[in-house]
Every structure is written in C-alpha cells, then in structure tokens.
Amino acid sequence: MAQSEKLPTAGLSIAYRIGWQFRRVLFTLFGPAQLGAQSDPIERLKTERRRKSAAAVRARSTD
C-alpha cells in the first residue's frame, strides 16, 4: 500500500482544511474515473492547497 503524501497545513485555517477534505472525498466518490495528471480534479486540489499554503507562509514571513 502506498503512503499518502504529506500536504502542507501551514497558514491554512481549520475551515479551509475541512472544506478541502470534503471536496476531495466528493471528487473521489463522484468525480471522473481516470484522467491524466493535467486534468485530474484531486491533483488540482493538491496543487491549490500547496499554492495557498506557500502564499500564507510568504505573507507571514514578510510581516
């Protein structure tokens, strides 16, 4: 069994993380069958989460 990758949590609110998990579960259960990495909605969610976390960390470090 493959280990799941550790996604960043720095700078992300509890509400965002709960909403993110909810959307991930919905895409897992009701999303498209198999897509390439470019069009996979779960991969887009992971990319969005990494981008938001990095932006929050950058914003916090410039203050």
C-alpha positions in Angstrom: 0.0 0.0 0.0 1.4 3.4 -1.0 1.9 6.0 1.6 -0.1 9.2 1.2 2.0 12.3 0.7 2.1 14.9 3.4 0.2 18.0 2.3 1.1 21.4 3.9 -1.1 22.8 6.6 0.9 26.0 7.5 -1.2 29.1 7.1 -4.4 27.2 6.3 -7.5 27.6 8.5 -9.3 24.7 10.0 -12.4 25.7 7.9 -10.4 25.5 4.7 -8.8 22.2 5.6 -12.2 20.7 6.4 -13.7 22.0 3.2 -10.7 20.7 1.3 -11.1 17.2 2.7 -14.9 17.4 1.9 -14.2 18.4 -1.7 -11.5 15.6 -2.0 -14.0 13.0 -0.8 -16.6 14.2 -3.2 -14.2 14.1 -6.1 -13.1 10.6 -5.0 -16.6 9.3 -4.8 -18.4 11.2 -7.6 -15.6 12.5 -9.8 -14.4 11.3 -13.1 -13.0 7.8 -13.4 -9.4 8.2 -14.6 -7.8 11.3 -16.0 -4.3 12.4 -16.8 -2.3 14.5 -14.2 -3.2 17.7 -16.0 -7.0 17.3 -15.7 -7.4 15.3 -12.5 -9.5 17.3 -10.1 -7.8 15.8 -7.0 -4.4 16.8 -8.3 -5.7 20.3 -8.9 -6.9 20.4 -5.3 -3.5 19.3 -4.0 -1.8 22.0 -6.2 -4.2 24.7 -4.9 -3.5 23.7 -1.3 0.2 23.8 -1.8 -0.1 27.2 -3.5 -2.3 28.7 -0.8 -0.1 27.4 2.0 3.1 28.7 0.3 1.4 32.1 -0.1 0.4 32.2 3.5 3.9 31.3 4.7 5.4 34.0 2.4 2.9 36.6 3.7 3.6 35.7 7.3 7.4 35.9 6.8 7.2 39.4 5.2 5.3 40.8 8.2 
